[in-house]
Amino acid sequence: MIVDRIENCNTYPLGKAWQLAFEFLSSLKADAEDKKYQILGDDIFAVVASYKTRCADAALFETHRKYVDVQAVISGTEDIGWLSGEGLLTIQPYDESKDIAFYQHPDACFTRINATPGIFVALFPRDAHKPSLMVGNVPEAVKKVVIKINVNLLNT
């Protein structure tokens, strides 16, 4: 997992795919339409979505195998729960067509990352995460972009 400011993206020598993703992210306007954006076909694409944050108890941890998630809040604030993907109880096995598996963590303890505009969170296949969590006890409207980068394109 990487958590950093968007302007520091070049600190990470992860290759051309990483650069393309952040060129798109840097060009994204606050009023971007909620939809899927093609950056490099199915290898790199972005999804902009607006929603209300939720309580941690209503969310499951997820992992991906094919894509790295680069998540960045455009407006609003949310927490993203994180922990190692090892030793989790599988709730929904990996679905290759959706590149996702869901898990439950028997312990309520996990790291919370406060995602605000200007920050990005990069989540790799080993990173179990719960996105879209409330900060505090009140749901908040959030607009976020998730850029999916095929793991085979990164210099990791």
N, C-alpha and C positions, 0 to 999 in steps of 0.2 A: 504494500500500500504506500502511496505517496500522497501527502497533503502539503500543498504549497500555494503561493500566490501565482496567478496565471502568468504574470510577467516573468516569473522565474522558470518557465517551462524548458528553456534551453539549457538549464543546469543538468538536465537528464539526457545523456547521449543514447537515446533509444531509437534513433534512425529517422528516415524520411517519413514513414507512416505517422510517427509521433509529431513531426513538424507539420504535416498536412492537417492533422486533427487540430492542432493549436492555431494554425492559420485560420481555419474555419471558426474556431471558438473566438478568436480575437476579432473577427469580422462580424460576429453575430450581434444584431441590434436588440435592444431591450424589448422592442415590439415585434420580435420575430413570431411568425405564425406557428401555432402548435401543429407540428407535422413531422414526417420523416424527411431528412435531407440526405441525398447521396453525395458523398465526398469522393470515394473511390469504389464505386459499385458496391458489392456485398462485403468488401474487405474493410472499408471504413465508411460509416454512416452515422448520422446523428438523429436523435429524436428529441424534439422540444415538446414539453408537456406542462400543463397547468393543473394544479390539484390542491387539495387541503392536506396538511400534515396529519399524522395519526399517532395514537399512543403506541408505545413500544410493544405492549401486550397484544396488540392487534396485528402485528407484523411478524413474518417469519424471516429467518436468515436465508439468503440465496447465494449461490455461486454460479459462475459461468466457466466453461472450458475453452470455447472457441474465441471469445472476445474479451479484451480488457475494457472495462468501463472507465471512461473519464467523465466524472459528474461535476457539473458546475451550476450553482444557483444563479439565475438571472435576476430574480426579484424575490423578496421574502427571506426567510431564514428557516433552515431545518437542521436536524441532527441526523447523522448517518451512523448507525451502529456497526461496529466492526469487531471481529475476532478471527482467530485462525480457523480455517475450515476443517481442521482435524478433530475427530472425536465427537462430531455432532450427530444427533439423531435424525435420520432421513425421514422426512414427512412425504415428500414427493420426489421419486427418483429422477435422475437426469433425463431431460427431454431434449434430444439432439436437435429436433426441428425448431425449438425455442431457445436453445442454449441456456437452460436453466435447471437447477435443482433447488428444492426447498428443504430447510432444516429447522429443527427446534433445538434450542440450547437449554439443557436442564437447569442451568444456573442463570439467574437473572443478571449476573455481572458481565458487562462487556464494555468496550471502549466506545465513547460517544464523540463523534467529530462534529463540531459546529460549522455547518456550511453556510457561508454568506456570499453575496456577490463579490467577485474578485478572487475567490479561492477555488481551487480544483482538488478533487479527490480521485486518484487513479487506483482502481481495484483490479487486482490480478487474479488468476484462477484459484490461488490458494487463499484468497481473502473472502471470507463469509461476511456478508453485509446485510443490514436492514436499512433501506433508504426511507426517506419521507417521514421521519419521526418528528413529533412535536418538540419544540423547545419549551420546556415548562409544561403547563397543563391545559393550554388553549390551542386548538387547531389554528393554523395560519395558512393563508393563500400563498402558494409558492409557484414560481415558474422556473423550470430547470431544463437544462440540456444534458443528455447522456450521449456521449460519443462512443461508439463501439469500434474498437480497432482489433483486427484479426491478430491473435497472439503470434502467429508465424511471421508477421511483418515487422515485429519489434526486435531490436538488438538487445535482448535481455541476457 
